[in-house]
């Protein structure tokens, strides 16, 4: 189980990555933020404790 400080830190880091995406898009609407979006996805998967199989299902359904 995560400690409060760990989950708070992760929340701050997740928020910072989202801020980077928004800043990049404000500067250039066509900016490639795919690496940052991938990082957000991976952080959310960890947040919810998804298994590799569950991540695969989520990613496959998102491609449809």
PyMOL Python script that loads the backbone (N, CA, C, O; Angstrom):
from pymol import cmd

cmd.read_pdbstr("""\
ATOM      1  N   UNK A   1       0.833  -1.188   0.000  1.00  0.00           N
ATOM      2  CA  UNK A   1       0.000   0.000   0.000  1.00  0.00           C
ATOM      3  C   UNK A   1       0.878   1.253   0.000  1.00  0.00           C
ATOM      4  O   UNK A   1       1.904   1.303   0.679  1.00  0.00           O
ATOM      5  N   UNK A   2       0.468   2.251  -0.762  1.00  0.00           N
ATOM      6  CA  UNK A   2       1.241   3.477  -0.835  1.00  0.00           C
ATOM      7  C   UNK A   2       1.039   4.307   0.419  1.00  0.00           C
ATOM      8  O   UNK A   2      -0.043   4.321   1.005  1.00  0.00           O
ATOM      9  N   UNK A   3       2.082   4.990   0.817  1.00  0.00           N
ATOM     10  CA  UNK A   3       1.936   5.929   1.911  1.00  0.00           C
ATOM     11  C   UNK A   3       1.334   7.211   1.374  1.00  0.00           C
ATOM     12  O   UNK A   3       1.337   7.451   0.167  1.00  0.00           O
ATOM     13  N   UNK A   4       0.822   8.028   2.267  1.00  0.00           N
ATOM     14  CA  UNK A   4       0.212   9.281   1.843  1.00  0.00           C
ATOM     15  C   UNK A   4       1.224  10.149   1.104  1.00  0.00           C
ATOM     16  O   UNK A   4       0.901  10.730   0.068  1.00  0.00           O
ATOM     17  N   UNK A   5       2.442  10.244   1.627  1.00  0.00           N
ATOM     18  CA  UNK A   5       3.442  11.086   0.961  1.00  0.00           C
ATOM     19  C   UNK A   5       3.773  10.563  -0.431  1.00  0.00           C
ATOM     20  O   UNK A   5       4.025  11.351  -1.343  1.00  0.00           O
ATOM     21  N   UNK A   6       3.775   9.241  -0.608  1.00  0.00           N
ATOM     22  CA  UNK A   6       4.040   8.670  -1.935  1.00  0.00           C
ATOM     23  C   UNK A   6       2.904   9.026  -2.889  1.00  0.00           C
ATOM     24  O   UNK A   6       3.160   9.443  -4.018  1.00  0.00           O
ATOM     25  N   UNK A   7       1.668   8.872  -2.461  1.00  0.00           N
ATOM     26  CA  UNK A   7       0.561   9.166  -3.357  1.00  0.00           C
ATOM     27  C   UNK A   7       0.453  10.663  -3.609  1.00  0.00           C
ATOM     28  O   UNK A   7       0.077  11.065  -4.709  1.00  0.00           O
ATOM     29  N   UNK A   8       0.771  11.500  -2.628  1.00  0.00           N
ATOM     30  CA  UNK A   8       0.780  12.944  -2.842  1.00  0.00           C
ATOM     31  C   UNK A   8       1.857  13.322  -3.844  1.00  0.00           C
ATOM     32  O   UNK A   8       1.628  14.138  -4.737  1.00  0.00           O
ATOM     33  N   UNK A   9       3.034  12.725  -3.692  1.00  0.00           N
ATOM     34  CA  UNK A   9       4.132  13.006  -4.619  1.00  0.00           C
ATOM     35  C   UNK A   9       3.749  12.584  -6.033  1.00  0.00           C
ATOM     36  O   UNK A   9       3.978  13.325  -6.989  1.00  0.00           O
ATOM     37  N   UNK A  10       3.171  11.406  -6.163  1.00  0.00           N
ATOM     38  CA  UNK A  10       2.751  10.915  -7.477  1.00  0.00           C
ATOM     39  C   UNK A  10       1.700  11.846  -8.076  1.00  0.00           C
ATOM     40  O   UNK A  10       1.731  12.121  -9.275  1.00  0.00           O
ATOM     41  N   UNK A  11       0.787  12.323  -7.269  1.00  0.00           N
ATOM     42  CA  UNK A  11      -0.240  13.247  -7.751  1.00  0.00           C
ATOM     43  C   UNK A  11       0.391  14.540  -8.257  1.00  0.00           C
ATOM     44  O   UNK A  11       0.007  15.052  -9.308  1.00  0.00           O
ATOM     45  N   UNK A  12       1.350  15.063  -7.517  1.00  0.00           N
ATOM     46  CA  UNK A  12       2.050  16.282  -7.943  1.00  0.00           C
ATOM     47  C   UNK A  12       2.776  16.038  -9.264  1.00  0.00           C
ATOM     48  O   UNK A  12       2.732  16.877 -10.164  1.00  0.00           O
ATOM     49  N   UNK A  13       3.443  14.891  -9.378  1.00  0.00           N
ATOM     50  CA  UNK A  13       4.172  14.576 -10.606  1.00  0.00           C
ATOM     51  C   UNK A  13       3.223  14.408 -11.787  1.00  0.00           C
ATOM     52  O   UNK A  13       3.503  14.890 -12.884  1.00  0.00           O
ATOM     53  N   UNK A  14       2.110  13.729 -11.565  1.00  0.00           N
ATOM     54  CA  UNK A  14       1.115  13.526 -12.623  1.00  0.00           C
ATOM     55  C   UNK A  14       0.574  14.880 -13.087  1.00  0.00           C
ATOM     56  O   UNK A  14       0.442  15.132 -14.285  1.00  0.00           O
ATOM     57  N   UNK A  15       0.268  15.731 -12.134  1.00  0.00           N
ATOM     58  CA  UNK A  15      -0.246  17.057 -12.458  1.00  0.00           C
ATOM     59  C   UNK A  15       0.780  17.860 -13.245  1.00  0.00           C
ATOM     60  O   UNK A  15       0.421  18.592 -14.167  1.00  0.00           O
ATOM     61  N   UNK A  16       2.042  17.730 -12.889  1.00  0.00           N
ATOM     62  CA  UNK A  16       3.099  18.445 -13.598  1.00  0.00           C
ATOM     63  C   UNK A  16       3.188  17.989 -15.055  1.00  0.00           C
ATOM     64  O   UNK A  16       3.380  18.814 -15.949  1.00  0.00           O
ATOM     65  N   UNK A  17       3.051  16.702 -15.298  1.00  0.00           N
ATOM     66  CA  UNK A  17       3.115  16.190 -16.676  1.00  0.00           C
ATOM     67  C   UNK A  17       1.928  16.715 -17.476  1.00  0.00           C
ATOM     68  O   UNK A  17       2.085  17.105 -18.633  1.00  0.00           O
ATOM     69  N   UNK A  18       0.756  16.727 -16.875  1.00  0.00           N
ATOM     70  CA  UNK A  18      -0.421  17.279 -17.557  1.00  0.00           C
ATOM     71  C   UNK A  18      -0.180  18.751 -17.874  1.00  0.00           C
ATOM     72  O   UNK A  18      -0.547  19.221 -18.951  1.00  0.00           O
ATOM     73  N   UNK A  19       0.428  19.477 -16.951  1.00  0.00           N
ATOM     74  CA  UNK A  19       0.748  20.881 -17.184  1.00  0.00           C
ATOM     75  C   UNK A  19       1.695  21.066 -18.360  1.00  0.00           C
ATOM     76  O   UNK A  19       1.556  22.017 -19.129  1.00  0.00           O
ATOM     77  N   UNK A  20       2.646  20.170 -18.501  1.00  0.00           N
ATOM     78  CA  UNK A  20       3.569  20.232 -19.640  1.00  0.00           C
ATOM     79  C   UNK A  20       2.834  20.044 -20.964  1.00  0.00           C
ATOM     80  O   UNK A  20       3.123  20.731 -21.943  1.00  0.00           O
ATOM     81  N   UNK A  21       1.888  19.115 -20.990  1.00  0.00           N
ATOM     82  CA  UNK A  21       1.103  18.878 -22.203  1.00  0.00           C
ATOM     83  C   UNK A  21       0.314  20.137 -22.547  1.00  0.00           C
ATOM     84  O   UNK A  21       0.321  20.587 -23.693  1.00  0.00           O
ATOM     85  N   UNK A  22      -0.360  20.699 -21.557  1.00  0.00           N
ATOM     86  CA  UNK A  22      -1.177  21.886 -21.801  1.00  0.00           C
ATOM     87  C   UNK A  22      -0.320  23.066 -22.269  1.00  0.00           C
ATOM     88  O   UNK A  22      -0.705  23.791 -23.185  1.00  0.00           O
ATOM     89  N   UNK A  23       0.834  23.253 -21.641  1.00  0.00           N
ATOM     90  CA  UNK A  23       1.722  24.346 -22.029  1.00  0.00           C
ATOM     91  C   UNK A  23       2.217  24.168 -23.458  1.00  0.00           C
ATOM     92  O   UNK A  23       2.262  25.128 -24.228  1.00  0.00           O
ATOM     93  N   UNK A  24       2.585  22.949 -23.810  1.00  0.00           N
ATOM     94  CA  UNK A  24       3.066  22.680 -25.166  1.00  0.00           C
ATOM     95  C   UNK A  24       1.973  22.952 -26.191  1.00  0.00           C
ATOM     96  O   UNK A  24       2.236  23.520 -27.251  1.00  0.00           O
ATOM     97  N   UNK A  25       0.756  22.547 -25.875  1.00  0.00           N
ATOM     98  CA  UNK A  25      -0.356  22.747 -26.800  1.00  0.00           C
ATOM     99  C   UNK A  25      -0.755  24.217 -26.909  1.00  0.00           C
ATOM    100  O   UNK A  25      -1.194  24.662 -27.969  1.00  0.00           O
ATOM    101  N   UNK A  26      -0.605  24.976 -25.811  1.00  0.00           N
ATOM    102  CA  UNK A  26      -0.885  26.418 -25.873  1.00  0.00           C
ATOM    103  C   UNK A  26       0.128  27.119 -26.774  1.00  0.00           C
ATOM    104  O   UNK A  26      -0.213  28.048 -27.507  1.00  0.00           O
ATOM    105  N   UNK A  27       1.373  26.660 -26.708  1.00  0.00           N
ATOM    106  CA  UNK A  27       2.435  27.251 -27.517  1.00  0.00           C
ATOM    107  C   UNK A  27       2.291  26.866 -28.978  1.00  0.00           C
ATOM    108  O   UNK A  27       2.461  27.693 -29.873  1.00  0.00           O
ATOM    109  N   UNK A  28       1.974  25.585 -29.207  1.00  0.00           N
ATOM    110  CA  UNK A  28       1.861  25.062 -30.567  1.00  0.00           C
ATOM    111  C   UNK A  28       0.804  23.965 -30.566  1.00  0.00           C
ATOM    112  O   UNK A  28       1.042  22.862 -30.074  1.00  0.00           O
ATOM    113  N   UNK A  29      -0.356  24.272 -31.115  1.00  0.00           N
ATOM    114  CA  UNK A  29      -1.468  23.317 -31.100  1.00  0.00           C
ATOM    115  C   UNK A  29      -1.101  22.001 -31.779  1.00  0.00           C
ATOM    116  O   UNK A  29      -1.711  20.969 -31.496  1.00  0.00           O
ATOM    117  N   UNK A  30      -0.124  22.025 -32.661  1.00  0.00           N
ATOM    118  CA  UNK A  30       0.287  20.812 -33.359  1.00  0.00           C
ATOM    119  C   UNK A  30       1.470  20.107 -32.715  1.00  0.00           C
ATOM    120  O   UNK A  30       2.030  19.174 -33.290  1.00  0.00           O
ATOM    121  N   UNK A  31       1.848  20.548 -31.528  1.00  0.00           N
ATOM    122  CA  UNK A  31       3.017  19.964 -30.850  1.00  0.00           C
ATOM    123  C   UNK A  31       2.811  18.468 -30.609  1.00  0.00           C
ATOM    124  O   UNK A  31       1.717  18.019 -30.267  1.00  0.00           O
ATOM    125  N   UNK A  32       3.880  17.719 -30.796  1.00  0.00           N
ATOM    126  CA  UNK A  32       3.841  16.281 -30.540  1.00  0.00           C
ATOM    127  C   UNK A  32       4.063  16.044 -29.049  1.00  0.00           C
ATOM    128  O   UNK A  32       5.174  16.187 -28.538  1.00  0.00           O
ATOM    129  N   UNK A  33       3.002  15.685 -28.377  1.00  0.00           N
ATOM    130  CA  UNK A  33       3.069  15.429 -26.938  1.00  0.00           C
ATOM    131  C   UNK A  33       2.805  13.948 -26.640  1.00  0.00           C
ATOM    132  O   UNK A  33       2.440  13.582 -25.523  1.00  0.00           O
ATOM    133  N   UNK A  34       2.995  13.119 -27.647  1.00  0.00           N
ATOM    134  CA  UNK A  34       2.671  11.697 -27.491  1.00  0.00           C
ATOM    135  C   UNK A  34       3.488  11.032 -26.383  1.00  0.00           C
ATOM    136  O   UNK A  34       2.966  10.171 -25.674  1.00  0.00           O
ATOM    137  N   UNK A  35       4.746  11.408 -26.220  1.00  0.00           N
ATOM    138  CA  UNK A  35       5.559  10.809 -25.154  1.00  0.00           C
ATOM    139  C   UNK A  35       5.022  11.204 -23.784  1.00  0.00           C
ATOM    140  O   UNK A  35       4.981  10.383 -22.868  1.00  0.00           O
ATOM    141  N   UNK A  36       4.612  12.458 -23.645  1.00  0.00           N
ATOM    142  CA  UNK A  36       4.040  12.904 -22.379  1.00  0.00           C
ATOM    143  C   UNK A  36       2.690  12.231 -22.120  1.00  0.00           C
ATOM    144  O   UNK A  36       2.389  11.848 -20.989  1.00  0.00           O
ATOM    145  N   UNK A  37       1.884  12.088 -23.165  1.00  0.00           N
ATOM    146  CA  UNK A  37       0.595  11.415 -23.011  1.00  0.00           C
ATOM    147  C   UNK A  37       0.793   9.957 -22.597  1.00  0.00           C
ATOM    148  O   UNK A  37       0.037   9.422 -21.786  1.00  0.00           O
ATOM    149  N   UNK A  38       1.804   9.333 -23.155  1.00  0.00           N
ATOM    150  CA  UNK A  38       2.118   7.944 -22.792  1.00  0.00           C
ATOM    151  C   UNK A  38       2.518   7.866 -21.314  1.00  0.00           C
ATOM    152  O   UNK A  38       2.119   6.946 -20.600  1.00  0.00           O
ATOM    153  N   UNK A  39       3.304   8.835 -20.874  1.00  0.00           N
ATOM    154  CA  UNK A  39       3.707   8.859 -19.468  1.00  0.00           C
ATOM    155  C   UNK A  39       2.489   9.015 -18.553  1.00  0.00           C
ATOM    156  O   UNK A  39       2.404   8.375 -17.505  1.00  0.00           O
ATOM    157  N   UNK A  40       1.558   9.864 -18.957  1.00  0.00           N
ATOM    158  CA  UNK A  40       0.329  10.030 -18.175  1.00  0.00           C
ATOM    159  C   UNK A  40      -0.427   8.709 -18.124  1.00  0.00           C
ATOM    160  O   UNK A  40      -0.877   8.289 -17.057  1.00  0.00           O
ATOM    161  N   UNK A  41      -0.569   8.051 -19.276  1.00  0.00           N
ATOM    162  CA  UNK A  41      -1.264   6.761 -19.318  1.00  0.00           C
ATOM    163  C   UNK A  41      -0.635   5.776 -18.341  1.00  0.00           C
ATOM    164  O   UNK A  41      -1.336   5.131 -17.561  1.00  0.00           O
ATOM    165  N   UNK A  42       0.690   5.663 -18.388  1.00  0.00           N
ATOM    166  CA  UNK A  42       1.379   4.702 -17.525  1.00  0.00           C
ATOM    167  C   UNK A  42       1.190   5.040 -16.048  1.00  0.00           C
ATOM    168  O   UNK A  42       1.048   4.142 -15.218  1.00  0.00           O
ATOM    169  N   UNK A  43       1.189   6.325 -15.720  1.00  0.00           N
ATOM    170  CA  UNK A  43       0.977   6.729 -14.326  1.00  0.00           C
ATOM    171  C   UNK A  43      -0.435   6.389 -13.869  1.00  0.00           C
ATOM    172  O   UNK A  43      -0.636   5.962 -12.732  1.00  0.00           O
ATOM    173  N   UNK A  44      -1.407   6.574 -14.745  1.00  0.00           N
ATOM    174  CA  UNK A  44      -2.794   6.241 -14.396  1.00  0.00           C
ATOM    175  C   UNK A  44      -2.953   4.733 -14.227  1.00  0.00           C
ATOM    176  O   UNK A  44      -3.652   4.278 -13.321  1.00  0.00           O
ATOM    177  N   UNK A  45      -2.310   3.962 -15.092  1.00  0.00           N
ATOM    178  CA  UNK A  45      -2.367   2.506 -14.953  1.00  0.00           C
ATOM    179  C   UNK A  45      -1.820   2.082 -13.594  1.00  0.00           C
ATOM    180  O   UNK A  45      -2.399   1.229 -12.922  1.00  0.00           O
ATOM    181  N   UNK A  46      -0.702   2.685 -13.196  1.00  0.00           N
ATOM    182  CA  UNK A  46      -0.127   2.370 -11.878  1.00  0.00           C
ATOM    183  C   UNK A  46      -1.051   2.818 -10.755  1.00  0.00           C
ATOM    184  O   UNK A  46      -1.210   2.115  -9.757  1.00  0.00           O
ATOM    185  N   UNK A  47      -1.659   3.988 -10.919  1.00  0.00           N
ATOM    186  CA  UNK A  47      -2.566   4.515  -9.907  1.00  0.00           C
ATOM    187  C   UNK A  47      -3.686   3.513  -9.613  1.00  0.00           C
ATOM    188  O   UNK A  47      -4.055   3.300  -8.458  1.00  0.00           O
ATOM    189  N   UNK A  48      -4.217   2.907 -10.668  1.00  0.00           N
ATOM    190  CA  UNK A  48      -5.312   1.959 -10.504  1.00  0.00           C
ATOM    191  C   UNK A  48      -4.835   0.514 -10.356  1.00  0.00           C
ATOM    192  O   UNK A  48      -5.651  -0.399 -10.233  1.00  0.00           O
ATOM    193  N   UNK A  49      -3.533   0.309 -10.369  1.00  0.00           N
ATOM    194  CA  UNK A  49      -2.996  -1.026 -10.151  1.00  0.00           C
ATOM    195  C   UNK A  49      -3.350  -2.016 -11.245  1.00  0.00           C
ATOM    196  O   UNK A  49      -3.567  -3.196 -10.972  1.00  0.00           O
ATOM    197  N   UNK A  50      -3.410  -1.537 -12.491  1.00  0.00           N
ATOM    198  CA  UNK A  50      -3.772  -2.425 -13.596  1.00  0.00           C
ATOM    199  C   UNK A  50      -2.650  -3.412 -13.894  1.00  0.00           C
ATOM    200  O   UNK A  50      -1.465  -3.084 -13.828  1.00  0.00           O
ATOM    201  N   UNK A  51      -3.062  -4.625 -14.222  1.00  0.00           N
ATOM    202  CA  UNK A  51      -2.110  -5.647 -14.638  1.00  0.00           C
ATOM    203  C   UNK A  51      -1.746  -5.411 -16.108  1.00  0.00           C
ATOM    204  O   UNK A  51      -2.386  -4.615 -16.794  1.00  0.00           O
ATOM    205  N   UNK A  52      -0.726  -6.104 -16.573  1.00  0.00           N
ATOM    206  CA  UNK A  52      -0.342  -5.977 -17.994  1.00  0.00           C
ATOM    207  C   UNK A  52      -1.506  -6.351 -18.912  1.00  0.00           C
ATOM    208  O   UNK A  52      -1.727  -5.723 -19.948  1.00  0.00           O
ATOM    209  N   UNK A  53      -2.241  -7.381 -18.512  1.00  0.00           N
ATOM    210  CA  UNK A  53      -3.376  -7.820 -19.322  1.00  0.00           C
ATOM    211  C   UNK A  53      -4.457  -6.736 -19.372  1.00  0.00           C
ATOM    212  O   UNK A  53      -5.048  -6.492 -20.423  1.00  0.00           O
ATOM    213  N   UNK A  54      -4.708  -6.094 -18.240  1.00  0.00           N
ATOM    214  CA  UNK A  54      -5.707  -5.027 -18.198  1.00  0.00           C
ATOM    215  C   UNK A  54      -5.261  -3.815 -19.015  1.00  0.00           C
ATOM    216  O   UNK A  54      -6.068  -3.197 -19.708  1.00  0.00           O
ATOM    217  N   UNK A  55      -3.989  -3.483 -18.931  1.00  0.00           N
ATOM    218  CA  UNK A  55      -3.456  -2.377 -19.724  1.00  0.00           C
ATOM    219  C   UNK A  55      -3.628  -2.683 -21.205  1.00  0.00           C
ATOM    220  O   UNK A  55      -4.012  -1.811 -21.984  1.00  0.00           O
ATOM    221  N   UNK A  56      -3.347  -3.906 -21.586  1.00  0.00           N
ATOM    222  CA  UNK A  56      -3.496  -4.305 -22.989  1.00  0.00           C
ATOM    223  C   UNK A  56      -4.940  -4.131 -23.450  1.00  0.00           C
ATOM    224  O   UNK A  56      -5.182  -3.633 -24.549  1.00  0.00           O
ATOM    225  N   UNK A  57      -5.895  -4.532 -22.627  1.00  0.00           N
ATOM    226  CA  UNK A  57      -7.313  -4.368 -22.966  1.00  0.00           C
ATOM    227  C   UNK A  57      -7.676  -2.894 -23.131  1.00  0.00           C
ATOM    228  O   UNK A  57      -8.371  -2.524 -24.077  1.00  0.00           O
ATOM    229  N   UNK A  58      -7.208  -2.061 -22.215  1.00  0.00           N
ATOM    230  CA  UNK A  58      -7.492  -0.629 -22.281  1.00  0.00           C
ATOM    231  C   UNK A  58      -6.909  -0.038 -23.559  1.00  0.00           C
ATOM    232  O   UNK A  58      -7.589   0.701 -24.271  1.00  0.00           O
ATOM    233  N   UNK A  59      -5.665  -0.358 -23.846  1.00  0.00           N
ATOM    234  CA  UNK A  59      -5.017   0.208 -25.023  1.00  0.00           C
ATOM    235  C   UNK A  59      -5.638  -0.280 -26.325  1.00  0.00           C
ATOM    236  O   UNK A  59      -5.769   0.481 -27.285  1.00  0.00           O
ATOM    237  N   UNK A  60      -6.017  -1.544 -26.350  1.00  0.00           N
ATOM    238  CA  UNK A  60      -6.671  -2.065 -27.561  1.00  0.00           C
ATOM    239  C   UNK A  60      -8.012  -1.404 -27.779  1.00  0.00           C
ATOM    240  O   UNK A  60      -8.367  -1.087 -28.914  1.00  0.00           O
ATOM    241  N   UNK A  61      -8.770  -1.190 -26.709  1.00  0.00           N
ATOM    242  CA  UNK A  61     -10.087  -0.568 -26.872  1.00  0.00           C
ATOM    243  C   UNK A  61      -9.959   0.906 -27.243  1.00  0.00           C
ATOM    244  O   UNK A  61     -10.839   1.450 -27.910  1.00  0.00           O
ATOM    245  N   UNK A  62      -8.882   1.558 -26.822  1.00  0.00           N
ATOM    246  CA  UNK A  62      -8.673   2.964 -27.155  1.00  0.00           C
ATOM    247  C   UNK A  62      -8.315   3.146 -28.625  1.00  0.00           C
ATOM    248  O   UNK A  62      -8.525   4.226 -29.176  1.00  0.00           O
ATOM    249  N   UNK A  63      -7.782   2.119 -29.268  1.00  0.00           N
ATOM    250  CA  UNK A  63      -7.385   2.203 -30.680  1.00  0.00           C
ATOM    251  C   UNK A  63      -8.558   2.037 -31.617  1.00  0.00           C
ATOM    252  O   UNK A  63      -8.439   2.317 -32.810  1.00  0.00           O
ATOM    253  N   UNK A  64      -9.676   1.594 -31.111  1.00  0.00           N
ATOM    254  CA  UNK A  64     -10.850   1.351 -31.986  1.00  0.00           C
ATOM    255  C   UNK A  64     -11.549   2.617 -32.351  1.00  0.00           C
ATOM    256  O   UNK A  64     -12.545   2.587 -33.074  1.00  0.00           O
TER     257      UNK A  64
END
""", "prot")
cmd.dss("prot")
cmd.show_as("cartoon", "prot")
cmd.util.cbc("prot")
cmd.orient("prot")
